[in-house]
Amino acid sequence: MSNNFDAIQNLYPNVVTVKVTSEGIVSAYDESMGSIVIDMDDVEVEIQRLEAEAVAAEEAKAAATAETEAKLE
């Protein structure tokens, strides 16, 4: 859910609460619990972007670690 919430917050900064039903229906609300209409296609694209960003960060960290270890040998 964290990726889902992060993606929604990136696209809709006024969202403070996200609820997902057991059927997978996502509802988003602002601070006064007013319903916010969200486009789940856009959210899916943002989730993919965030996941790719996380993978790239992990790869960069691993490369930096390997480089440091190689210098120490």
C-alpha positions in Angstrom: 0.0 0.0 0.0 2.9 2.3 0.6 3.8 2.6 -3.1 0.1 3.2 -3.7 -0.2 5.9 -1.1 3.1 7.6 -2.2 2.0 7.6 -5.8 -1.4 9.1 -4.9 0.2 11.7 -2.7 2.6 12.7 -5.5 -0.2 13.2 -7.9 -2.8 14.6 -5.5 -0.9 16.4 -2.7 -4.2 17.3 -0.9 -4.9 13.6 -0.2 -4.2 12.7 3.4 -6.2 9.4 3.7 -6.4 6.4 1.3 -8.7 3.5 1.9 -8.8 0.2 0.0 -11.7 -2.2 0.3 -11.3 -5.9 0.3 -12.5 -5.8 -3.3 -9.5 -3.5 -4.2 -11.6 -0.3 -4.6 -9.4 2.7 -3.7 -10.9 5.8 -2.1 -8.9 9.0 -1.4 -9.9 11.8 1.1 -8.6 15.3 2.0 -8.1 16.5 5.5 -11.8 17.2 6.0 -12.6 13.7 4.8 -13.9 15.1 1.5 -13.7 12.5 -1.3 -11.0 13.1 -3.9 -11.5 11.8 -7.4 -8.3 10.0 -8.6 -7.3 8.5 -11.9 -6.0 5.0 -11.1 -4.3 4.8 -14.6 -2.2 7.8 -13.6 -1.6 6.3 -10.2 -0.4 3.0 -11.8 2.0 5.0 -14.0 3.3 6.8 -11.0 3.7 3.5 -9.0 5.8 2.2 -11.9 7.9 5.3 -11.9 8.5 5.1 -8.2 9.4 1.4 -8.4 11.9 2.1 -11.2 13.4 5.0 -9.2 13.8 2.7 -6.2 15.5 0.0 -8.3 17.9 2.6 -9.8 18.7 3.8 -6.3 19.5 0.3 -5.2 21.6 -0.4 -8.2 23.5 2.8 -7.7 24.1 1.9 -4.0 25.3 -1.5 -5.0 27.6 -0.1 -7.6 29.1 2.4 -5.2 29.6 -0.3 -2.6 31.3 -2.5 -5.1 33.6 0.4 -6.3 34.5 1.1 -2.7 35.3 -2.5 -1.9 37.4 -2.8 -5.1 39.5 0.3 -4.0 40.1 -1.4 -0.6 41.5 -4.6 -2.1 
